[in-house]
Amino acid sequence: MVYSLPCLKNQILSMYQRSDFEELLNKWTTWNVEDNLISDIYDGKIWRNFPSQVNDSNQLRFFTPETAESHLSIMINLD
């Protein structure tokens, strides 16, 4: 099967041109999360524990409030 996907470069350029894009990048940092309730990707274990690098057996997290504007991830969903 062949899936038609838009050009990733064009999609990223389009997102960065939005006037509210930086605000949206930081939105998850103030997300109110209820215990034992997963309503968004930000509530899951993978998001909270995704490693940035391994340094002397200490894993640094990739997604942190301090790096919300610079650490972007790409996810492809297929149904």
Backbone as CSV, one residue per row, in Angstrom:
resi,resn,N_x,N_y,N_z,CA_x,CA_y,CA_z,C_x,C_y,C_z
1,MET,0.834,-1.179,0.000,0.000,0.000,0.000,0.879,1.244,0.000
2,VAL,0.382,2.277,-0.613,1.080,3.553,-0.665,0.234,4.592,0.063
3,TYR,0.850,5.296,1.005,0.164,6.343,1.734,0.703,7.697,1.289
4,SER,-0.193,8.572,0.944,0.200,9.909,0.534,0.418,10.768,1.781
5,LEU,1.628,11.262,1.949,1.955,12.101,3.102,2.428,13.461,2.616
6,PRO,2.011,14.530,3.292,2.491,15.856,2.890,3.980,15.991,3.185
7,CYS,4.616,16.936,2.527,6.036,17.191,2.731,6.273,17.662,4.170
8,LEU,7.104,16.954,4.897,7.367,17.281,6.299,7.958,18.683,6.454
9,LYS,8.877,19.044,5.578,9.498,20.373,5.639,8.437,21.462,5.504
10,ASN,7.532,21.311,4.558,6.472,22.301,4.371,5.531,22.368,5.566
11,GLN,5.245,21.221,6.151,4.366,21.183,7.318,4.999,21.913,8.509
12,ILE,6.285,21.688,8.737,6.979,22.354,9.844,7.057,23.858,9.605
13,LEU,7.387,24.262,8.381,7.419,25.694,8.052,6.059,26.340,8.284
14,SER,5.028,25.666,7.900,3.675,26.180,8.083,3.343,26.346,9.563
15,MET,3.738,25.383,10.384,3.463,25.475,11.821,4.204,26.649,12.442
16,TYR,5.471,26.820,12.096,6.263,27.906,12.680,5.780,29.285,12.239
17,GLN,5.058,29.377,11.153,4.560,30.665,10.684,3.292,31.098,11.412
18,ARG,2.692,30.219,12.164,1.503,30.580,12.935,1.902,31.534,14.055
19,SER,1.106,32.557,14.277,1.445,33.565,15.290,1.425,33.000,16.711
20,ASP,0.633,31.971,16.960,0.520,31.409,18.303,1.318,30.123,18.504
21,PHE,2.223,29.808,17.579,2.913,28.516,17.623,3.762,28.345,18.879
22,GLU,4.542,29.359,19.258,5.372,29.228,20.460,4.515,29.025,21.705
23,GLU,3.402,29.711,21.769,2.481,29.540,22.897,1.948,28.112,22.943
24,LEU,1.607,27.568,21.781,1.110,26.195,21.713,2.181,25.177,22.113
25,LEU,3.445,25.455,21.784,4.532,24.555,22.166,4.658,24.444,23.682
26,ASN,4.325,25.514,24.378,4.455,25.541,25.837,3.176,25.139,26.562
27,LYS,2.105,24.946,25.842,0.812,24.693,26.478,0.824,23.458,27.382
28,TRP,1.498,22.414,26.969,1.506,21.174,27.758,2.221,21.353,29.098
29,THR,3.066,22.372,29.232,3.834,22.537,30.473,2.953,22.945,31.647
30,THR,1.778,23.491,31.364,0.852,23.872,32.438,-0.412,23.022,32.411
31,TRP,-0.333,21.891,31.747,-1.457,20.968,31.617,-1.844,20.432,32.990
32,ASN,-3.116,20.483,33.328,-3.600,19.947,34.598,-3.924,18.470,34.409
33,VAL,-3.187,17.605,35.096,-3.319,16.158,34.925,-3.888,15.534,36.194
34,GLU,-4.979,14.801,36.035,-5.537,14.067,37.156,-4.819,12.730,37.288
35,ASP,-4.616,12.284,38.522,-3.967,10.990,38.750,-4.799,9.871,38.123
36,ASN,-4.109,8.930,37.503,-4.714,7.730,36.919,-5.724,8.017,35.820
37,LEU,-5.631,9.189,35.170,-6.505,9.518,34.058,-5.648,9.963,32.888
38,ILE,-5.773,9.256,31.769,-5.015,9.609,30.576,-6.001,10.156,29.557
39,SER,-5.900,11.458,29.297,-6.804,12.081,28.339,-6.054,12.647,27.134
40,ASP,-4.720,12.604,27.186,-3.910,13.136,26.099,-2.551,12.450,26.128
41,ILE,-1.795,12.589,25.044,-0.467,11.978,24.976,0.442,12.472,26.097
42,TYR,0.252,13.723,26.531,1.093,14.306,27.569,0.908,13.631,28.928
43,ASP,-0.168,12.878,29.090,-0.451,12.232,30.371,0.199,10.854,30.503
44,GLY,0.753,10.324,29.427,1.274,8.964,29.430,2.701,8.848,29.947
45,LYS,3.083,7.626,30.277,4.423,7.349,30.813,5.519,7.642,29.797
46,ILE,5.262,7.340,28.530,6.300,7.549,27.517,6.653,9.025,27.423
47,TRP,5.663,9.893,27.406,5.917,11.337,27.320,6.737,11.813,28.518
48,ARG,6.366,11.346,29.701,7.056,11.795,30.923,8.463,11.223,31.053
49,ASN,8.714,10.066,30.452,9.991,9.379,30.665,10.857,9.243,29.424
50,PHE,10.453,9.823,28.300,11.210,9.665,27.061,12.618,10.232,27.248
51,PRO,13.653,9.417,27.030,15.024,9.876,27.316,15.593,10.781,26.233
52,SER,16.377,11.744,26.671,17.090,12.616,25.743,18.458,12.024,25.445
53,GLN,19.130,11.617,26.491,20.444,10.996,26.349,20.740,10.219,27.622
54,VAL,21.674,9.337,27.543,22.083,8.574,28.713,23.458,9.079,29.131
55,ASN,23.574,9.466,30.375,24.813,10.038,30.878,25.135,9.409,32.231
56,ASP,26.128,8.532,32.269,26.521,7.871,33.521,25.331,7.247,34.240
57,SER,24.533,6.497,33.514,23.350,5.791,33.994,22.235,6.726,34.465
58,ASN,22.356,8.044,34.259,21.278,8.986,34.542,20.621,9.364,33.225
59,GLN,19.361,9.048,33.089,18.656,9.401,31.856,18.048,10.792,32.002
60,LEU,18.394,11.683,31.084,17.808,13.005,31.054,16.556,12.972,30.191
61,ARG,15.507,13.631,30.615,14.241,13.626,29.882,14.300,14.555,28.677
62,PHE,13.723,14.129,27.574,13.689,14.911,26.343,12.635,16.015,26.419
63,PHE,11.457,15.687,26.959,10.362,16.637,27.056,10.344,17.262,28.441
64,THR,10.794,18.489,28.533,10.777,19.223,29.789,10.222,20.622,29.517
65,PRO,9.667,21.287,30.512,9.175,22.655,30.310,10.267,23.599,29.802
66,GLU,11.499,23.388,30.210,12.602,24.253,29.798,12.963,24.092,28.314
67,THR,12.646,22.948,27.743,13.013,22.691,26.341,11.789,22.585,25.430
68,ALA,10.640,23.045,25.900,9.392,22.880,25.150,9.437,23.539,23.770
69,GLU,10.193,24.635,23.626,10.243,25.331,22.346,11.294,24.773,21.394
70,SER,12.190,23.939,21.885,13.268,23.443,21.028,13.257,21.930,20.824
71,HIS,12.684,21.174,21.710,12.636,19.720,21.568,11.294,19.317,20.964
72,LEU,11.288,19.169,19.661,10.070,18.782,18.962,10.146,17.312,18.589
73,SER,8.999,16.673,18.541,8.967,15.264,18.139,8.008,15.125,16.964
74,ILE,8.163,14.058,16.238,7.303,13.769,15.091,6.634,12.433,15.330
75,MET,5.323,12.418,15.138,4.577,11.192,15.320,3.716,10.973,14.081
76,ILE,3.722,9.773,13.576,2.922,9.433,12.408,1.851,8.432,12.848
77,ASN,0.603,8.786,12.636,-0.506,7.899,12.962,-1.063,7.312,11.685
78,LEU,-1.250,6.020,11.670,-1.872,5.353,10.533,-3.050,4.537,11.042
79,ASP,-4.173,4.672,10.395,-5.363,3.906,10.776,-5.514,2.709,9.861
